[in-house]
Structures are given as structure tokens and as C-alpha cells.
Amino acid sequence: DNPTDSSDEYSDKENSSPPGSPPPLESLTPEVPLDDATVDKEPIRRFILDSTLSKAEKRKALLKRAEASQNLK
């Protein structure tokens, strides 16, 4: 293992996210200090719910596809 390679990889991931990846967490949170009691957590909660929903939908689609391929055999 070359330690410089892994550190380069890490810095690349830190600086630029590849296309198709979710936006960094900073863009999801409102521009307020995190210890502020009035911070609005609803958008973040909704985002998390949406991502878990899409995962469930993908899983359903995969299951349907698997069943269909089994029926064809």
C-alpha cells in the first residue's frame, strides 16, 4: 500500500464529489449554527425520508424484476 495514494484519494473525495452523487451535507442544512435551537430540521428529515423511500422503491423494482425473470424460465 502506498500511503500517498490513499491520501490523494481522500482529498479528491473531500474536494469534489463525482457526478450523480448526493450533494454535501452543508448544502442541505440551513445557514444557521447547529447549536441554534431554532434550526429548521424539517428539510433534512424530509430528505432522509425521500432517500429511504427511493431505496425501498428500488428494492421493490428489483424484486419484481427477479420474479419476472423466474417466471420466464
C-alpha positions in Angstrom: 0.0 0.0 0.0 1.3 3.4 -0.9 0.0 5.9 1.8 0.3 8.9 -0.6 -2.2 7.3 -3.0 -4.9 6.8 -0.3 -4.4 10.4 1.0 -4.8 11.7 -2.6 -7.9 9.6 -3.0 -9.3 11.0 0.3 -8.6 14.6 -0.7 -10.2 14.1 -4.1 -13.4 12.8 -2.4 -13.3 15.7 0.0 -12.9 18.4 -2.6 -15.1 17.3 -5.5 -18.0 14.8 -5.5 -18.4 12.7 -8.6 -21.5 13.3 -10.8 -24.7 11.6 -9.7 -23.6 11.7 -6.0 -25.8 13.4 -3.4 -24.8 17.0 -2.5 -22.6 17.5 0.5 -24.5 17.8 3.8 -23.6 21.6 4.1 -26.0 22.3 1.1 -28.9 20.5 2.8 -28.6 22.3 6.2 -29.8 25.9 6.6 -27.2 28.6 7.1 -27.5 28.6 10.9 -25.2 27.4 13.6 -26.0 23.8 14.6 -26.4 24.6 18.3 -29.1 27.2 17.5 -32.4 25.9 19.0 -34.4 27.4 16.1 -32.6 25.4 13.4 -35.1 24.0 10.9 -34.6 20.3 10.8 -37.7 19.6 8.6 -35.9 19.8 5.2 -33.2 17.4 6.4 -35.8 15.0 7.8 -37.7 15.1 4.5 -34.5 14.5 2.5 -33.7 11.4 4.7 -37.2 10.1 4.3 -37.1 10.6 0.5 -33.8 8.8 0.2 -35.0 5.8 2.3 -38.3 5.7 0.3 -36.4 5.6 -3.0 -34.3 2.8 -1.6 -37.4 0.8 -0.8 -38.9 1.5 -4.2 -35.7 0.4 -5.9 -35.8 -2.8 -3.8 -39.4 -3.4 -4.9 -38.5 -2.9 -8.5 -35.6 -5.3 -8.2 -37.8 -8.0 -6.6 -40.4 -7.6 -9.3 -37.7 -7.9 -12.0 -36.3 -11.1 -10.3 -39.8 -12.6 -10.1 -40.4 -11.8 -13.8 -37.2 -13.4 -14.9 -38.0 -16.5 -12.8 -41.4 -16.7 -14.5 -39.8 -16.6 -17.9 -37.7 -19.7 -17.2 
